[in-house]
Amino acid sequence: MKKLLFIILLLPFFVLAQDDLLNELEAGVEVDNTVSSAFKGLKIVNFESTKLAGGKDLFFIVSHRFGTVKNGFDDFFGLDNAVTQLKFIYGITDGINIGVARSSFQKKYGIHAKYRLLQQEKDGFPFTIVGYNLVTINTALDKDLLPNLEFSDRVNYVNQILISRKFSEDFSFLIAPTHVHENLATRSFVEISDTEFENYDEENNQFAIGVGGRYKLTKRWSLNMDYGIHLNRNSNSIFKNPLSIGVDLETGGHVFQMHFTNAQAMFEDGFIVQGQGDWGDGDFFFGFNLSRVF
């Protein structure tokens, strides 16, 4: 009886000691409050997402855009006029990526850097912010048609800040202020008569705002959309703002993206500045992005 009473009297001290020990152990554990997976793909559709390749990961991405579906069976809904982009992306660290790509559209080459500046946190900083810089070289420009063409005329630059927020497990949203510098500005040819045309050039420095989002439909499927608002497009331009709608399919850690878009080009200076299709006329393109990680 005396032993039992002694144990009962000491019990509160054992409980307090246990609590102190647990508190010390928890104090030594670093809690990760960052919010991840706002987007599953490196791109939303056309615009970059705030997702980056992991450190030491190598991505190989095949992006395909068929021709316009507007012509129907004449070119089998665009299958006869497809363009392809091949891209390699390497994660130097979890927060820094570099990439190289080649597109059959305008035989254009590109090199880019993508880097995380800030990460969204639970009950902390509300956004993920990523920087993106791209340089492209248009090798399709013909010196026979442009006798004064210099190498610098083939080069364009793109600078973006990607700002995203994951509002819930199902919904993420992104906004992308964008600057495009074209050394040789995009030109629109406007028909005045059967034999007369007028030329209208864009400014060398152009500005746009990209917006995009992802809504998770099921465990594997999500609905994605992005849109680019060209802020200083020439009022006589024949080109349109890019609107793209698609779905992501997650398969064993990989993401397969299928979509429709009114811009066949896949580099930012292409689809933002030179979106040639018009959704209202049924002039848009089917495409997909397929990635493989090594």
ABEGO torsion letter per residue (X at the ends): XAAAAAAAAAAAAAAAAAAAAAAAAAAABBBBABBBGABABABABABBBABBBBBGBBBBBBBBBBBBAAAEAAAGGGAAABBBBBBBBBBABAABBBBBBBBABGGBBBBBBBBBABBBBBGBBABBBBBBBBBBBBAABBAAABAABBAAAABBBBBBBBBBBBABAABBBBBBBBBBBBABBBBBBBBABAABBBBBBBBABBBBBBBBBBBBABAABBBBBBBBBBAABBAABABBBBBBBBBBBBBGGBBBBBBBBABABABAAAAAAABABBAAAGBBBBBBBBBBBX
